[in-house]
Amino acid sequence: MLYRPFGRLGWDVSAIGLGTWNIGDQWGKVEPATAWATVRAAYEHGINLIDTAESYGVINGLSEMRLGQALAGIRHNLYLVSKIGHWGERTGQGVPKTTVDMIRLCGHAILGRLRTDWVDAILCHDANLQDPTIFLEGFEALKKEGCLRAYGISTNDLEALKRFNVNGACSIVEIDYSLLNRQPEEALLPYCREQGIAVLVRGPLHRGLLAGKYAPGATFADSVRGAWHDGGKQQAQLDRDLDTVERLKAHFAAGPEMVSAALRYVISHPAAPVAIPGAKSPEQAIMNAAAGDRGLSFGEWEGLAKLLQ
């Protein structure tokens, strides 16, 4: 596994992390023992950064709770990142983020679900935040209490990131970036590199499409990807993405080879992103971790990009 400094924070993080949205039953049922084994397999194969969020899981918070159970005895060797912003929205019971104390309350709840005394980073989960003041002051309050080390935002909106980064406050941004979504290369990633903002990449396998297991016409029943079939633009984009995957499969075998190519593309950008693919089994976590043993040369990276032109 490659390890490198995480933006200006300087943390020595693995190039591949673990996203835990998948272990909370929103992507299909995962047994508690399997969730535990998935987290431990990631750790045992060199992953030292794990991403989650207060809203992940059915019920809300289930991903954090399962992650917290799996951290027993190893939490001090890991960097934990969570997010505040969407608690209860799926069930119509959203928590208003209107005061500093509400941000503090959500932060303390995260600590409880993760069974830890501190979180390395918490991100604002509101990607289109117009006024970040409450979050910034809330995160600063949590830092002063000693239970938070750094903070940032999850967004692909460069202007939202700039608003959050007032006076250099933003240490981390989480973005959607993959071979099927290279838009961040235009302005977002260069800005992060210029500012020294650490980059986490959600969706580096584009919700599993870049594993190469799905052919055009594939349908999805889970509550996350099932939304692609609501018709209109989402279905049309899915069809285009699956066609692109077929082009990639002419060069890479489906499964580990294609997963490695997709993840290595992401982590090899000059901004040094950390990819956080999800996993629903130990086998998937191990396959993802294996991609972090090396990056791509510039020629390899550029050649892979050209395959999609």
For each residue, the residues with C-beta under 8 A, 3 or more apart:
1: 14 15 16 45 46 47 289 292 293
2: 14 15 267 292 293 294 295
3: 12 13 14 15 48
4: 12 13 15 272
5: 9 10 11 12 13 272
6: 9 10 11 12 13 49 79 172 198 274
7: 10 171 172 192 196 197 198 199
8: 171 196 197 198
9: 5 6 150 171 172 198
10: 5 6 7
11: 5 6 79 120 198
12: 3 4 5 6 48
13: 3 4 5 6 17 48 49 79 274
14: 1 2 3 17 46 47 48 49 274 289 292
15: 1 2 3 4 267 272 274 275 292 295
16: 1 46 47 263 267 274 275 276 277 288 289 291 292
17: 13 14 47 48 49 50 51 200 274 275 276
18: 38 39 42 47 49 50 51 276 277 278 279 285 288
19: 22 50 51 52 202 276 277 278 279
20: 23 24 39 50 51 52 56 63 64 66 67 278
21: 24 26 27 52 53 56 57 63 224 278
22: 19 26 27 30 278 279 280
23: 20 30 34 35 38 39 57 63 66 67 278 279 280
24: 20 21 30 56 57 58 62 63 66
25: 28 29 30 57 58 62
26: 21 22 56 57 58 222 223 224
27: 21 22 30 222 223 224 225 278 280
28: 25 221 222 280
29: 25
30: 22 23 24 25 27 34 35 38 280
31: 34 35
32: 35 36 66 69
33: 36 37
34: 23 30 31 37 38 280 281 282
35: 23 30 31 32 38 39 66 67 70
36: 32 33 39 40 66 69 70
37: 33 34 40 41 281 282
38: 18 23 30 34 35 41 42 70 279 280 281 282 284 285
39: 18 20 23 35 36 42 43 50 66 67 70 71 285
40: 36 37 43 44 70 74 282
41: 37 38 44 45 282 283 285 286 289
42: 18 38 39 45 47 50 279 285 286 288 289
43: 39 40 47 48 74 77 78
44: 40 41
45: 1 41 42 285 286 289 290
46: 1 14 16 289 292
47: 1 14 16 17 18 42 43 50 285 289 292
48: 3 12 13 14 17 43 77 78 79
49: 6 13 14 17 18 78 79 81 200 274 276
50: 17 18 19 20 39 42 47 67 78 79 80 81 276
51: 17 18 19 20 81 82 174 200 202 276
52: 19 20 21 56 63 64 67 80 81 82 83 114
53: 21 56 63 64 82 83 84 85 86 125
54: 60 61 64 82 83 84 85 86 87 106 109 110 113 125
55: 60 61 83 85 86 87 88 89 90 125
56: 20 21 24 26 52 53 60 61 62 63 64
57: 21 23 24 25 26 60 61 62 63 64 65 66
58: 24 25 26 62 223
59: 62
60: 54 55 56 57 87 88 90 91
61: 54 55 56 57 64 65 87 109 113
62: 24 25 56 57 58 59 65 66
63: 20 21 23 24 52 53 56 57 66 67
64: 20 52 53 54 56 57 61 67 68 82 110 113 114
65: 57 61 62 68 69 113
66: 20 23 24 32 35 36 39 57 62 63 69 70
67: 20 23 35 39 50 52 63 64 70 71 114
68: 64 65 71 113 114 115 116
69: 32 36 65 66 72 115
70: 35 36 38 39 40 66 67
71: 39 67 68 74 75 78 80 114 115 116
72: 69 75 115
73:
74: 40 43 71 77 78
75: 71 72 78 80 115 116
76:
77: 43 48 74
78: 43 48 49 50 71 74 75
79: 6 11 13 48 49 50 120 121
80: 50 52 71 75 114 116 119 120 121
81: 49 50 51 52 119 120 121 122 123 172 174 200
82: 51 52 53 54 64 110 114 119 121 122 123
83: 52 53 54 55 86 122 123 124 125 154 174
84: 53 54 87 97 103 106 107 110 122 123 124 125 135
85: 53 54 55 97 124 125 126 154
86: 53 54 55 83 89 94 125 126
87: 54 55 60 61 84 94 95 106
88: 55 60 91 92 93 94 95
89: 55 86 92 94
90: 55 60
91: 60 88
92: 88 89
93: 88
94: 86 87 88 89
95: 87 88 102 105 106
96: 102
97: 84 85 102 103 106 126 134 135 138
98: 102 134
99: 102 103 134
100: 103 104 134 137 138 141
101: 104 105 138
102: 95 96 97 98 99 105 106 134 138
103: 84 97 99 100 106 107 134 135 137 138 139 141 142
104: 100 101 107 108 138 141 142 145
105: 95 101 102 108 109
106: 54 84 87 95 97 102 103 109 110
107: 84 103 104 110 111 119 122 138 139 142 147 148
108: 104 105 111 112 147
109: 54 61 105 106 112 113
110: 54 64 82 84 106 107 113 114 119 122
111: 107 108 114 116 117 118 119 147
112: 108 109 115
113: 54 61 64 65 68 109 110
114: 52 64 67 68 71 80 82 110 111 119
115: 68 69 71 72 75 112
116: 68 71 75 80 111 119
117: 111 147
118: 111 146 147 148 149
119: 80 81 82 107 110 111 114 116 122 147 148 149
120: 11 79 80 81 149 150
121: 79 80 81 82 148 149 150 151 152 171 172
122: 81 82 83 84 107 110 119 139 142 148 151
123: 81 82 83 84 151 152 153 154 172 173 174
124: 83 84 85 129 132 135 151 152 153 154 164
125: 53 54 55 83 84 85 86 154
126: 85 86 97 129 135 153
127: 153 154 155 156 157 160
128: 155 157 160
129: 124 126 132 135 153 155 160 163 164
130: 160 163
131: 134 163
132: 124 129 135 136 153 163 164 166
133: 136 137
134: 97 98 99 100 102 103 131 137 138
135: 84 97 103 124 126 129 132 138 139 151 153 164
136: 132 133 139 140 151 164 166 169
137: 100 103 133 134 140 141
138: 97 100 101 102 103 104 107 134 135 141 142
139: 103 107 122 135 136 142 143 148 151
140: 136 137 143 144
141: 100 103 104 137 138 144 145
142: 103 104 107 122 138 139 145 147 148 151
143: 139 140 146 148 149 151
144: 140 141
145: 104 141 142 148
146: 118 143
147: 107 108 111 117 118 119 142
148: 107 118 119 121 122 139 142 143 145 151
149: 118 119 120 121 143
150: 9 120 121 171 172
151: 121 122 123 124 135 136 139 142 143 148 169 170 171 172
152: 121 123 124 164 170 171 172 173 174 197 198
153: 123 124 126 127 129 132 135 160 161 164 170 172 173 174
154: 83 85 123 124 125 127 173 174 175 202
155: 127 128 129 160 161 164 173 174 175
156: 127 175 176 183 184 188
157: 127 128 160 161
158: 161 162 187 188 191
159: 162 163
160: 127 128 129 130 153 155 157 163 164
161: 153 155 157 158 164 165 170 173 188 191 192 197
162: 158 159 165 166 191
163: 129 130 131 132 159 160 166
164: 124 129 132 135 136 152 153 155 160 161 169 170
165: 161 162 168 169 170 195 197
166: 132 136 162 163 169
167:
168: 165 195
169: 136 151 164 165 166
170: 151 152 153 161 164 165 173 195 197
171: 7 8 9 121 150 151 152 197 198
172: 6 7 9 81 121 123 150 151 152 153 197 198 199 200
173: 123 152 153 154 155 161 170 188 192 197 198 199 200
174: 51 81 83 123 152 153 154 155 199 200 201 202 276
175: 154 155 156 184 188 189 199 200 201 202 273
176: 156 181 184 201 202 203
177: 181 182 184 185 189 201 203 204 266 269 273
178: 181 182 201 203 204 205 206 210 262 265 266
179: 182 206 210 244 248 262 265 266 304 305 308
180: 206 209 210 241 244 245
181: 176 177 178 184 203 206
182: 177 178 179 185 305 308
183: 156 186 188
184: 156 175 176 177 181 187 188 189
185: 177 182 188 189 190 269
186: 183 190
187: 158 184 190 191
188: 156 158 161 173 175 183 184 185 191 192
189: 175 177 184 185 192 193 199 269 270 271 273
190: 185 186 187 193 194 271
191: 158 161 162 187 188 194 195 197
192: 7 161 173 188 189 195 197 198 199 271
193: 189 190 196 270 271
194: 190 191
195: 165 168 170 191 192
196: 7 8 193
197: 7 8 152 161 165 170 171 172 173 191 192
198: 6 7 8 9 11 152 171 172 173 192 274
199: 7 172 173 174 175 189 192 271 272 273 274
200: 17 49 51 81 172 173 174 175 273 274 276
201: 174 175 176 177 178 204 266 267 273 274 275 276
202: 19 51 154 174 175 176 276
203: 176 177 178 181 206 207
204: 177 178 201 210 262 263 266 275 276 277
205: 178 208 209 210 211 259 262 263 277
206: 178 179 180 181 203 209 210 241 262
207: 203 224 225
208: 205 211 213 214 225
209: 180 205 206 214 241 242 245
210: 178 179 180 204 205 206 245 248 258 259 262
211: 205 208 214 254 255 258 259 262
212: 245 248 249 252 253 254 255 258 259
213: 208 254 255
214: 208 209 211 218 242 245
215: 218 242 246
216: 239 242 243 246
217: 242
218: 214 215 242
219: 229
220: 225 226 228 229
221: 28 226
222: 26 27 28 225 226
223: 26 27 58 226 227
224: 21 26 27 207 227
225: 27 207 208 220 222 228
226: 220 221 222 223 229
227: 223 224 230 234
228: 220 225 234 235 237 238
229: 219 220 226 234 235 238
230: 227 234 235
231: 234 235
232: 235 236
233: 236 237
234: 227 228 229 230 231 237 238
235: 228 229 230 231 232 238 239
236: 232 233 239 240
237: 228 233 234 240 241
238: 228 229 234 235 241 242
239: 216 235 236 242 243
240: 236 237 243 244
241: 180 206 209 237 238 244 245
242: 209 214 215 216 217 218 238 239 245 246
243: 216 239 240 246 247
244: 179 180 240 241 247 248 308
245: 180 209 210 212 214 241 242 248 249
246: 215 216 242 243 249 250
247: 243 244 250 307 308
248: 179 210 212 244 245 251 252 258 261 307 308
249: 212 245 246 252 253 254 258
250: 246 247
251: 248 307
252: 212 248 249 257 258 261
253: 212 249 256 257 258
254: 211 212 213 249 257 258
255: 211 212 213 258 259 287
256: 253 259 260 287 290
257: 252 253 254 260 261
258: 210 211 212 248 249 252 253 254 255 261 262
259: 205 210 211 212 255 256 262 263 277 287 288 291
260: 256 257 263 264 290 291
261: 248 252 257 258 264 265 304
262: 178 179 204 205 206 210 211 258 259 265 266
263: 16 204 205 259 260 266 267 275 277 288 291 292
264: 260 261 267 268 291 294 295 296
265: 178 179 261 262 268 269 296 301 304 305
266: 177 178 179 201 204 262 263 269 273 275
267: 2 15 16 201 263 264 272 273 274 275 291 292 295
268: 264 265 295 296 300 301
269: 177 185 189 265 266 272 273 301
270: 189 193
271: 189 190 192 193 199
272: 4 5 15 199 267 269
273: 175 177 189 199 200 201 266 267 269
274: 6 13 14 15 16 17 49 198 199 200 201 267
275: 15 16 17 201 204 263 266 267 291
276: 16 17 18 19 49 50 51 174 200 201 202 204
277: 16 18 19 204 205 259 263 288
278: 18 19 20 21 22 23 27
279: 18 19 22 23 38 42 282 284 285 288
280: 22 23 27 28 30 34 38 284
281: 34 37 38 284 285
282: 34 37 38 40 41 279 285 286
283: 41 286 287
284: 38 279 280 281 287 288
285: 18 38 39 41 42 45 47 279 281 282 288 289
286: 41 42 45 282 283 289 290
287: 255 256 259 283 284 290 291
288: 16 18 42 259 263 277 279 284 285 291 292
289: 1 14 16 41 42 45 46 47 285 286 292
290: 45 256 260 286 287 293
291: 16 259 260 263 264 267 275 287 288
292: 1 2 14 15 16 46 47 263 267 288 289
293: 1 2 290
294: 2 264
295: 2 15 264 267 268
296: 264 265 268 300 301 304
297: 300 301
298: 301 302
299: 302 303
300: 268 296 297 303 304
301: 265 268 269 296 297 298 304 305
302: 298 299 305 306
303: 299 300 306 307
304: 179 261 265 296 300 301 307 308
305: 179 182 265 301 302 308 309
306: 302 303 309
307: 247 248 251 303 304
308: 179 182 244 247 248 304 305
309: 305 306
